[in-house]
Amino acid sequence: MFGMGVQEMMLLLLVVLLLFGAKRIPEIAGSFGKGIKEFKKNMNDVQREIQTTDAPRTEALPRGESANVRDESVPAVEPKRLI
């Protein structure tokens, strides 16, 4: 796993045990698991959002028209000048 042997894993476990103590390790592991679960949930929400917002745009365009066509009824906004 990650290019680590059994001896390296045991040494890492020993260091973690010494740093945090036996009582805190399950608590830390639980928090880590909840964080991973929340991250995956948010990633799925973002993917779902992207899929639902992209789908109507591609279907709504008539054949032969590009999505880059600017609506002429909306005036263009000039960028702010820095000098």
C-alpha positions in Angstrom: 0.0 0.0 0.0 1.6 3.3 -1.1 4.9 1.6 -1.6 5.1 0.9 2.2 6.1 -2.4 3.6 4.8 -4.1 6.7 7.6 -2.7 8.9 7.0 0.9 7.8 3.3 0.5 8.5 3.9 -0.9 12.0 6.4 2.0 12.7 3.8 4.5 11.5 1.1 2.9 13.7 3.4 3.0 16.7 4.2 6.7 16.2 0.5 7.5 15.8 -0.3 5.6 19.0 2.4 7.4 20.9 1.3 10.8 19.7 -2.4 10.5 20.2 -3.0 7.7 22.7 -5.2 4.7 22.4 -8.4 6.5 23.4 -8.1 9.2 20.7 -7.4 7.0 17.7 -11.0 5.8 17.2 -12.2 9.3 17.5 -9.7 10.6 15.0 -10.5 7.8 12.6 -14.2 8.5 12.9 -13.7 12.2 12.2 -11.5 11.3 9.2 -14.2 9.0 7.8 -16.9 11.6 8.2 -14.8 14.1 6.4 -14.2 11.7 3.5 -17.9 11.0 3.4 -18.8 14.7 3.3 -16.2 15.4 0.6 -17.6 12.6 -1.6 -21.2 13.9 -1.1 -20.1 17.4 -2.1 -18.3 16.1 -5.2 -21.3 14.2 -6.3 -23.5 17.3 -5.8 -21.1 19.3 -7.9 -21.1 16.7 -10.6 -24.9 16.5 -10.6 -25.1 20.3 -10.8 -22.7 20.4 -13.7 -24.6 17.7 -15.6 -28.0 19.4 -15.1 -26.8 22.8 -16.1 -25.0 21.6 -19.2 -27.8 19.5 -20.6 -30.4 22.2 -21.3 -27.8 24.5 -23.1 -26.8 21.9 -25.6 -30.3 20.8 -26.4 -31.7 24.4 -26.6 -29.4 25.5 -29.5 -30.9 25.1 -33.0 -28.8 23.2 -35.5 -25.9 25.0 -36.9 -25.8 27.7 -34.2 -22.8 28.1 -31.9 -23.0 28.7 -28.2 -20.5 31.5 -28.6 -23.0 33.8 -30.5 -23.6 37.0 -28.4 -27.1 38.3 -28.0 -27.1 41.7 -29.7 -30.0 43.0 -27.6 -27.7 43.0 -24.5 -25.1 45.8 -24.6 -21.5 44.8 -24.2 -19.8 45.9 -21.0 -16.5 47.7 -21.4 -13.6 46.6 -19.1 -12.5 49.1 -16.5 -9.4 51.0 -17.4 -6.5 50.8 -15.0 -4.7 53.9 -16.2 
